[in-house]
Amino acid sequence: MSHRLSFAALCTILVMLVACDEKQPAARQQAGPPPAVFVTPVARQAVNAGVDFIGRVEALEKVEVRARVAGFLREVTFVEGQVVKAGDMIYEIEREPFAAQVALAQAQVERAEADAKNASLQAQRGRELVRTNTIAQSTQDQRVADADSASANVSARRAELTSAKIQLDYTRILAPIEGRIGRSAVTPGNVVGPNTGVLTTIVRQSPMRVIFPVSQRAILEWRRGTPDQSFDAIQARIRLADGSLYDQTGKLNFIDVKTDRATDSVLVQAIFDNPKAILSDGQFVTVLVEAKQAEQTLVIPQSAVQVDQTGPYVLVVGADNKVSVKRVKLGRGESGLAAVQEGLAEGEKVITEGAQRARPGAAVAPRPAEAMPGTTAGGGKKG
């Protein structure tokens, strides 16, 4: 009996050994080589440290043109969208009714002047008649009063004439400022007047200002770091809607004197030249407030940065080609780059492509990625 059991046990062991030999090649075949990833060394580069804000472009001068007298609109003398100069006529209202009022006021002035001249002569004659006791003193006093009243009436009629001339001048609506004129809300033949509303808008296009809210915390940090409250050490740039940088650099010149209670932020203003009319009133832009003097800072490609509920992190490939996770604190870098404030050292290799195939603690096959903007493939600064 014991011999049979021994033989059966021996057969079982042999079968298990054969099965293990058959599985080992398959397991080795499934493991395969480590996944390939692209890595970039952490480089040191000159970066203008700064912060991004969302701002709105506003015109320094913007005028809503309105009619100041009522009448039929005779002519629109501008082309929508053109640049007009201050004093250019842009609308003309029918002038004849107002010209008639000027003529009537002129005639009333002349009549008042004639009445005043006659009253003055009567007063002069009265002085001689009073001296010879031909008329009573009360009669002379009345003549003097009539002369004064006639003189006052002349002043009143002259004022009416001036008012009529002003009304006539208002029939020609002139551009009050130089700038680009907008769409006309009315066409010739319509009746316009003070109640018509805005006829068109003129906007001065250069320079323009950009208004953006800044938190009280950022304002306090700037004030503590700049005792003289000077804007000389910082500048502003604009990132447009297509992601490109505006070619003009702005100057900060104003911090509002009150804080928004809802957001605990303060409005800050920067002035930008706008020679090509790229900026328009009401436009949203990203404002980059940065130091004028660049500082050497560690940078990595934005493509290496990943974010979870804890915050930003990167995958780093060590000397043994194994992957590790490192938490980082980032600042704003140049286009396509992120400035590293904490968490990485110069020369460490971060994964920029293939991170979905990498696992912390597992080995990978690193390959050098393309050089970052402003650096060589080895991580050094160009030039």
C-alpha positions, 0 to 999 in steps of 0.5 A: 500500500505504501509503495502505491501511495509513493508512486502516485505522489511521485506522478503528481509532483511530476505533473506539477513540475511540467505545468510550472515549466509550461507557465514560466515562458508565458509569464516572461512573455507577458511581462515585456519591456518597461514602457517608454516615456519622454522626459525633460530635465528641470532647467534653470531659466530667466523668468519675469516672476508675476501673477495673472489676472482677468481684466477688461479694456476700457477707453480713456475717452468715450463719448455718446453723441446725442442731439441737443435740439429737435428737428428733421435729420438732414444728413449723416456726414461720416462713414461708420468705423472711420476715425474722426477729428475733434470738431468734424461735423457728423450730423446735420439737422434741418437749419431753416426753422432755427435760422428764422428764430435767429432773424426774429431775435435779431429784429427784437434786439434792434427794436429794443435798442430803438426803444432804449434810445428814445427813452434815454433821450426823453430822460435827458430832455426831462432834466432840462424841463425839471430845471425850468419847472416845466415838468414835475420831478415825479415825471422825470423820475418816471422817464429815468425809470423807463430808460433803465427798463428799456436798457434792460430790455435790450440786454434780455433781447440780446440774450435771446438772440445769443440763445437762438444762435446757439440753437442754430449751431446745435443743428450741426452736431460736431465730434467732441473728441478725436477717435473711431466712430461707431454705428449710427443709430439713425438715418436721414429723414428721421426726427431726432432730439434730446429724447432720441437717445444715443446717435452714435459713440466715439471712442479714443483708441490710444492709449487704452486702460485695462482695469482688473481686480486684485485681492487685498492679500496681493495688494498687502504683499506688494505694499510691504515689499515696496515701501515707496509705493512705486510702480517702477519695478513692475510692468503689465502685459496682455494675453489676448483671446487667441493666447498670443501676447500683445506687443505693447507693454503697459504701465500700472498707474492707479490703485482704487481707493476703495475695496469691493465688499463682495470680493475683497478686491481692489481695482488696479489700472494699467495704461497701454498704447494701442497704435494698431487698434487691437484693443477695443473698449469692453474687451476681456483680456488676461493681464500679466503683472510681472517684475521688469527684472528677470530672475533665474528660476527652475522651470518645467514644461506645462505638459509635465504638470498633473493635478489631483484633489491635493494639488499639482504634482509631477512624475519623476524618473530617478537614476534607476529609471523608476517612477516617483511622485513629487508634489510641487508649488508652481508659479507663472513661467513663460509660454508653455512653461511653469516656474517651480517654486518648491518640490524639484531640484535642477536636473531631475527628469520629469515625464512630459509624455507617456505619463498614463503608462507610468506607475509610481515605483515601476521602471520605465524606459526614458527618452529625451523630449524636445527642448523647452522654449529658451533651453537646450535639450540638455536643460541649459539656457540657450545663448 
